[in-house]
Amino acid sequence: MPPQSKTTANEAAMKEVRRLRTEVADLQEKLAEIHSRSDVDVAARDPHPWLRIAATVGVTFVLGKLIQALRLPTATAVAIPMISNEVNRRFL
């Protein structure tokens, strides 16, 4: 391989490396933007995630017992998980 073609190949490789670095920087900026808009911050700030799970179990249990005590139709029992999720979303 002549020296000139080797230099040209090196320059082409360096140009490709610069292009790839620019693309990686752009992707990192996009990823940072996506992370800033996501709920990742909420999960990271929650020091006791098990407390949220316990609250969900408690609300579901209480709603289930309430449905049993009121002798509501079976179709109402299907709504218990949806109701407990809404309660957790709004209050926990």
Phi and psi in radians as a Rosetta constraint file:
Dihedral C 1 N 2 CA 2 C 2 CIRCULARHARMONIC -1.163 0.35
Dihedral N 2 CA 2 C 2 N 3 CIRCULARHARMONIC 2.663 0.35
Dihedral C 2 N 3 CA 3 C 3 CIRCULARHARMONIC -1.025 0.35
Dihedral N 3 CA 3 C 3 N 4 CIRCULARHARMONIC -0.601 0.35
Dihedral C 3 N 4 CA 4 C 4 CIRCULARHARMONIC -1.180 0.35
Dihedral N 4 CA 4 C 4 N 5 CIRCULARHARMONIC -0.723 0.35
Dihedral C 4 N 5 CA 5 C 5 CIRCULARHARMONIC -1.212 0.35
Dihedral N 5 CA 5 C 5 N 6 CIRCULARHARMONIC -0.527 0.35
Dihedral C 5 N 6 CA 6 C 6 CIRCULARHARMONIC -1.171 0.35
Dihedral N 6 CA 6 C 6 N 7 CIRCULARHARMONIC -0.715 0.35
Dihedral C 6 N 7 CA 7 C 7 CIRCULARHARMONIC -1.127 0.35
Dihedral N 7 CA 7 C 7 N 8 CIRCULARHARMONIC -0.732 0.35
Dihedral C 7 N 8 CA 8 C 8 CIRCULARHARMONIC -1.113 0.35
Dihedral N 8 CA 8 C 8 N 9 CIRCULARHARMONIC -0.694 0.35
Dihedral C 8 N 9 CA 9 C 9 CIRCULARHARMONIC -1.156 0.35
Dihedral N 9 CA 9 C 9 N 10 CIRCULARHARMONIC -0.710 0.35
Dihedral C 9 N 10 CA 10 C 10 CIRCULARHARMONIC -1.111 0.35
Dihedral N 10 CA 10 C 10 N 11 CIRCULARHARMONIC -0.749 0.35
Dihedral C 10 N 11 CA 11 C 11 CIRCULARHARMONIC -1.104 0.35
Dihedral N 11 CA 11 C 11 N 12 CIRCULARHARMONIC -0.701 0.35
Dihedral C 11 N 12 CA 12 C 12 CIRCULARHARMONIC -1.138 0.35
Dihedral N 12 CA 12 C 12 N 13 CIRCULARHARMONIC -0.698 0.35
Dihedral C 12 N 13 CA 13 C 13 CIRCULARHARMONIC -1.150 0.35
Dihedral N 13 CA 13 C 13 N 14 CIRCULARHARMONIC -0.742 0.35
Dihedral C 13 N 14 CA 14 C 14 CIRCULARHARMONIC -1.121 0.35
Dihedral N 14 CA 14 C 14 N 15 CIRCULARHARMONIC -0.670 0.35
Dihedral C 14 N 15 CA 15 C 15 CIRCULARHARMONIC -1.110 0.35
Dihedral N 15 CA 15 C 15 N 16 CIRCULARHARMONIC -0.723 0.35
Dihedral C 15 N 16 CA 16 C 16 CIRCULARHARMONIC -1.154 0.35
Dihedral N 16 CA 16 C 16 N 17 CIRCULARHARMONIC -0.687 0.35
Dihedral C 16 N 17 CA 17 C 17 CIRCULARHARMONIC -1.102 0.35
Dihedral N 17 CA 17 C 17 N 18 CIRCULARHARMONIC -0.763 0.35
Dihedral C 17 N 18 CA 18 C 18 CIRCULARHARMONIC -1.075 0.35
Dihedral N 18 CA 18 C 18 N 19 CIRCULARHARMONIC -0.726 0.35
Dihedral C 18 N 19 CA 19 C 19 CIRCULARHARMONIC -1.117 0.35
Dihedral N 19 CA 19 C 19 N 20 CIRCULARHARMONIC -0.742 0.35
Dihedral C 19 N 20 CA 20 C 20 CIRCULARHARMONIC -1.168 0.35
Dihedral N 20 CA 20 C 20 N 21 CIRCULARHARMONIC -0.678 0.35
Dihedral C 20 N 21 CA 21 C 21 CIRCULARHARMONIC -1.111 0.35
Dihedral N 21 CA 21 C 21 N 22 CIRCULARHARMONIC -0.690 0.35
Dihedral C 21 N 22 CA 22 C 22 CIRCULARHARMONIC -1.113 0.35
Dihedral N 22 CA 22 C 22 N 23 CIRCULARHARMONIC -0.746 0.35
Dihedral C 22 N 23 CA 23 C 23 CIRCULARHARMONIC -1.124 0.35
Dihedral N 23 CA 23 C 23 N 24 CIRCULARHARMONIC -0.717 0.35
Dihedral C 23 N 24 CA 24 C 24 CIRCULARHARMONIC -1.112 0.35
Dihedral N 24 CA 24 C 24 N 25 CIRCULARHARMONIC -0.725 0.35
Dihedral C 24 N 25 CA 25 C 25 CIRCULARHARMONIC -1.082 0.35
Dihedral N 25 CA 25 C 25 N 26 CIRCULARHARMONIC -0.734 0.35
Dihedral C 25 N 26 CA 26 C 26 CIRCULARHARMONIC -1.093 0.35
Dihedral N 26 CA 26 C 26 N 27 CIRCULARHARMONIC -0.751 0.35
Dihedral C 26 N 27 CA 27 C 27 CIRCULARHARMONIC -1.146 0.35
Dihedral N 27 CA 27 C 27 N 28 CIRCULARHARMONIC -0.636 0.35
Dihedral C 27 N 28 CA 28 C 28 CIRCULARHARMONIC -1.142 0.35
Dihedral N 28 CA 28 C 28 N 29 CIRCULARHARMONIC -0.672 0.35
Dihedral C 28 N 29 CA 29 C 29 CIRCULARHARMONIC -1.120 0.35
Dihedral N 29 CA 29 C 29 N 30 CIRCULARHARMONIC -0.755 0.35
Dihedral C 29 N 30 CA 30 C 30 CIRCULARHARMONIC -1.108 0.35
Dihedral N 30 CA 30 C 30 N 31 CIRCULARHARMONIC -0.719 0.35
Dihedral C 30 N 31 CA 31 C 31 CIRCULARHARMONIC -1.122 0.35
Dihedral N 31 CA 31 C 31 N 32 CIRCULARHARMONIC -0.717 0.35
Dihedral C 31 N 32 CA 32 C 32 CIRCULARHARMONIC -1.096 0.35
Dihedral N 32 CA 32 C 32 N 33 CIRCULARHARMONIC -0.686 0.35
Dihedral C 32 N 33 CA 33 C 33 CIRCULARHARMONIC -1.133 0.35
Dihedral N 33 CA 33 C 33 N 34 CIRCULARHARMONIC -0.744 0.35
Dihedral C 33 N 34 CA 34 C 34 CIRCULARHARMONIC -1.129 0.35
Dihedral N 34 CA 34 C 34 N 35 CIRCULARHARMONIC -0.747 0.35
Dihedral C 34 N 35 CA 35 C 35 CIRCULARHARMONIC -1.113 0.35
Dihedral N 35 CA 35 C 35 N 36 CIRCULARHARMONIC -0.614 0.35
Dihedral C 35 N 36 CA 36 C 36 CIRCULARHARMONIC -1.200 0.35
Dihedral N 36 CA 36 C 36 N 37 CIRCULARHARMONIC -0.445 0.35
Dihedral C 36 N 37 CA 37 C 37 CIRCULARHARMONIC -1.645 0.35
Dihedral N 37 CA 37 C 37 N 38 CIRCULARHARMONIC -0.085 0.35
Dihedral C 37 N 38 CA 38 C 38 CIRCULARHARMONIC -1.619 0.35
Dihedral N 38 CA 38 C 38 N 39 CIRCULARHARMONIC 3.072 0.35
Dihedral C 38 N 39 CA 39 C 39 CIRCULARHARMONIC -1.521 0.35
Dihedral N 39 CA 39 C 39 N 40 CIRCULARHARMONIC 0.217 0.35
Dihedral C 39 N 40 CA 40 C 40 CIRCULARHARMONIC -1.081 0.35
Dihedral N 40 CA 40 C 40 N 41 CIRCULARHARMONIC -0.636 0.35
Dihedral C 40 N 41 CA 41 C 41 CIRCULARHARMONIC -1.087 0.35
Dihedral N 41 CA 41 C 41 N 42 CIRCULARHARMONIC -0.683 0.35
Dihedral C 41 N 42 CA 42 C 42 CIRCULARHARMONIC -1.106 0.35
Dihedral N 42 CA 42 C 42 N 43 CIRCULARHARMONIC -0.783 0.35
Dihedral C 42 N 43 CA 43 C 43 CIRCULARHARMONIC -1.150 0.35
Dihedral N 43 CA 43 C 43 N 44 CIRCULARHARMONIC -0.643 0.35
Dihedral C 43 N 44 CA 44 C 44 CIRCULARHARMONIC -1.223 0.35
Dihedral N 44 CA 44 C 44 N 45 CIRCULARHARMONIC -0.560 0.35
Dihedral C 44 N 45 CA 45 C 45 CIRCULARHARMONIC -1.435 0.35
Dihedral N 45 CA 45 C 45 N 46 CIRCULARHARMONIC -0.293 0.35
Dihedral C 45 N 46 CA 46 C 46 CIRCULARHARMONIC -1.373 0.35
Dihedral N 46 CA 46 C 46 N 47 CIRCULARHARMONIC 1.841 0.35
Dihedral C 46 N 47 CA 47 C 47 CIRCULARHARMONIC -1.315 0.35
Dihedral N 47 CA 47 C 47 N 48 CIRCULARHARMONIC -0.328 0.35
Dihedral C 47 N 48 CA 48 C 48 CIRCULARHARMONIC -2.286 0.35
Dihedral N 48 CA 48 C 48 N 49 CIRCULARHARMONIC 1.332 0.35
Dihedral C 48 N 49 CA 49 C 49 CIRCULARHARMONIC -1.134 0.35
Dihedral N 49 CA 49 C 49 N 50 CIRCULARHARMONIC -0.453 0.35
Dihedral C 49 N 50 CA 50 C 50 CIRCULARHARMONIC -1.160 0.35
Dihedral N 50 CA 50 C 50 N 51 CIRCULARHARMONIC -0.471 0.35
Dihedral C 50 N 51 CA 51 C 51 CIRCULARHARMONIC -1.133 0.35
Dihedral N 51 CA 51 C 51 N 52 CIRCULARHARMONIC -0.655 0.35
Dihedral C 51 N 52 CA 52 C 52 CIRCULARHARMONIC -1.137 0.35
Dihedral N 52 CA 52 C 52 N 53 CIRCULARHARMONIC -0.723 0.35
Dihedral C 52 N 53 CA 53 C 53 CIRCULARHARMONIC -1.131 0.35
Dihedral N 53 CA 53 C 53 N 54 CIRCULARHARMONIC -0.769 0.35
Dihedral C 53 N 54 CA 54 C 54 CIRCULARHARMONIC -1.087 0.35
Dihedral N 54 CA 54 C 54 N 55 CIRCULARHARMONIC -0.699 0.35
Dihedral C 54 N 55 CA 55 C 55 CIRCULARHARMONIC -1.123 0.35
Dihedral N 55 CA 55 C 55 N 56 CIRCULARHARMONIC -0.694 0.35
Dihedral C 55 N 56 CA 56 C 56 CIRCULARHARMONIC -1.103 0.35
Dihedral N 56 CA 56 C 56 N 57 CIRCULARHARMONIC -0.772 0.35
Dihedral C 56 N 57 CA 57 C 57 CIRCULARHARMONIC -1.094 0.35
Dihedral N 57 CA 57 C 57 N 58 CIRCULARHARMONIC -0.756 0.35
Dihedral C 57 N 58 CA 58 C 58 CIRCULARHARMONIC -1.096 0.35
Dihedral N 58 CA 58 C 58 N 59 CIRCULARHARMONIC -0.804 0.35
Dihedral C 58 N 59 CA 59 C 59 CIRCULARHARMONIC -1.105 0.35
Dihedral N 59 CA 59 C 59 N 60 CIRCULARHARMONIC -0.738 0.35
Dihedral C 59 N 60 CA 60 C 60 CIRCULARHARMONIC -1.109 0.35
Dihedral N 60 CA 60 C 60 N 61 CIRCULARHARMONIC -0.734 0.35
Dihedral C 60 N 61 CA 61 C 61 CIRCULARHARMONIC -1.096 0.35
Dihedral N 61 CA 61 C 61 N 62 CIRCULARHARMONIC -0.829 0.35
Dihedral C 61 N 62 CA 62 C 62 CIRCULARHARMONIC -1.093 0.35
Dihedral N 62 CA 62 C 62 N 63 CIRCULARHARMONIC -0.759 0.35
Dihedral C 62 N 63 CA 63 C 63 CIRCULARHARMONIC -1.108 0.35
Dihedral N 63 CA 63 C 63 N 64 CIRCULARHARMONIC -0.682 0.35
Dihedral C 63 N 64 CA 64 C 64 CIRCULARHARMONIC -1.092 0.35
Dihedral N 64 CA 64 C 64 N 65 CIRCULARHARMONIC -0.789 0.35
Dihedral C 64 N 65 CA 65 C 65 CIRCULARHARMONIC -1.129 0.35
Dihedral N 65 CA 65 C 65 N 66 CIRCULARHARMONIC -0.642 0.35
Dihedral C 65 N 66 CA 66 C 66 CIRCULARHARMONIC -1.117 0.35
Dihedral N 66 CA 66 C 66 N 67 CIRCULARHARMONIC -0.760 0.35
Dihedral C 66 N 67 CA 67 C 67 CIRCULARHARMONIC -1.106 0.35
Dihedral N 67 CA 67 C 67 N 68 CIRCULARHARMONIC -0.718 0.35
Dihedral C 67 N 68 CA 68 C 68 CIRCULARHARMONIC -1.125 0.35
Dihedral N 68 CA 68 C 68 N 69 CIRCULARHARMONIC -0.744 0.35
Dihedral C 68 N 69 CA 69 C 69 CIRCULARHARMONIC -1.174 0.35
Dihedral N 69 CA 69 C 69 N 70 CIRCULARHARMONIC -0.613 0.35
Dihedral C 69 N 70 CA 70 C 70 CIRCULARHARMONIC -1.479 0.35
Dihedral N 70 CA 70 C 70 N 71 CIRCULARHARMONIC -0.126 0.35
Dihedral C 70 N 71 CA 71 C 71 CIRCULARHARMONIC 0.934 0.35
Dihedral N 71 CA 71 C 71 N 72 CIRCULARHARMONIC 0.792 0.35
Dihedral C 71 N 72 CA 72 C 72 CIRCULARHARMONIC -1.344 0.35
Dihedral N 72 CA 72 C 72 N 73 CIRCULARHARMONIC 2.795 0.35
Dihedral C 72 N 73 CA 73 C 73 CIRCULARHARMONIC -1.055 0.35
Dihedral N 73 CA 73 C 73 N 74 CIRCULARHARMONIC 2.790 0.35
Dihedral C 73 N 74 CA 74 C 74 CIRCULARHARMONIC -1.052 0.35
Dihedral N 74 CA 74 C 74 N 75 CIRCULARHARMONIC -0.601 0.35
Dihedral C 74 N 75 CA 75 C 75 CIRCULARHARMONIC -1.048 0.35
Dihedral N 75 CA 75 C 75 N 76 CIRCULARHARMONIC -0.528 0.35
Dihedral C 75 N 76 CA 76 C 76 CIRCULARHARMONIC -1.196 0.35
Dihedral N 76 CA 76 C 76 N 77 CIRCULARHARMONIC -0.581 0.35
Dihedral C 76 N 77 CA 77 C 77 CIRCULARHARMONIC -1.109 0.35
Dihedral N 77 CA 77 C 77 N 78 CIRCULARHARMONIC -0.472 0.35
Dihedral C 77 N 78 CA 78 C 78 CIRCULARHARMONIC -1.160 0.35
Dihedral N 78 CA 78 C 78 N 79 CIRCULARHARMONIC -0.481 0.35
Dihedral C 78 N 79 CA 79 C 79 CIRCULARHARMONIC -1.381 0.35
Dihedral N 79 CA 79 C 79 N 80 CIRCULARHARMONIC -0.191 0.35
Dihedral C 79 N 80 CA 80 C 80 CIRCULARHARMONIC -0.991 0.35
Dihedral N 80 CA 80 C 80 N 81 CIRCULARHARMONIC -0.861 0.35
Dihedral C 80 N 81 CA 81 C 81 CIRCULARHARMONIC -1.082 0.35
Dihedral N 81 CA 81 C 81 N 82 CIRCULARHARMONIC -0.630 0.35
Dihedral C 81 N 82 CA 82 C 82 CIRCULARHARMONIC -1.169 0.35
Dihedral N 82 CA 82 C 82 N 83 CIRCULARHARMONIC -0.704 0.35
Dihedral C 82 N 83 CA 83 C 83 CIRCULARHARMONIC -1.151 0.35
Dihedral N 83 CA 83 C 83 N 84 CIRCULARHARMONIC -0.783 0.35
Dihedral C 83 N 84 CA 84 C 84 CIRCULARHARMONIC -1.145 0.35
Dihedral N 84 CA 84 C 84 N 85 CIRCULARHARMONIC -0.629 0.35
Dihedral C 84 N 85 CA 85 C 85 CIRCULARHARMONIC -1.110 0.35
Dihedral N 85 CA 85 C 85 N 86 CIRCULARHARMONIC -0.708 0.35
Dihedral C 85 N 86 CA 86 C 86 CIRCULARHARMONIC -1.150 0.35
Dihedral N 86 CA 86 C 86 N 87 CIRCULARHARMONIC -0.722 0.35
Dihedral C 86 N 87 CA 87 C 87 CIRCULARHARMONIC -1.082 0.35
Dihedral N 87 CA 87 C 87 N 88 CIRCULARHARMONIC -0.802 0.35
Dihedral C 87 N 88 CA 88 C 88 CIRCULARHARMONIC -1.110 0.35
Dihedral N 88 CA 88 C 88 N 89 CIRCULARHARMONIC -0.682 0.35
Dihedral C 88 N 89 CA 89 C 89 CIRCULARHARMONIC -1.129 0.35
Dihedral N 89 CA 89 C 89 N 90 CIRCULARHARMONIC -0.676 0.35
Dihedral C 89 N 90 CA 90 C 90 CIRCULARHARMONIC -1.472 0.35
Dihedral N 90 CA 90 C 90 N 91 CIRCULARHARMONIC -0.594 0.35
Dihedral C 90 N 91 CA 91 C 91 CIRCULARHARMONIC -1.957 0.35
Dihedral N 91 CA 91 C 91 N 92 CIRCULARHARMONIC -0.377 0.35
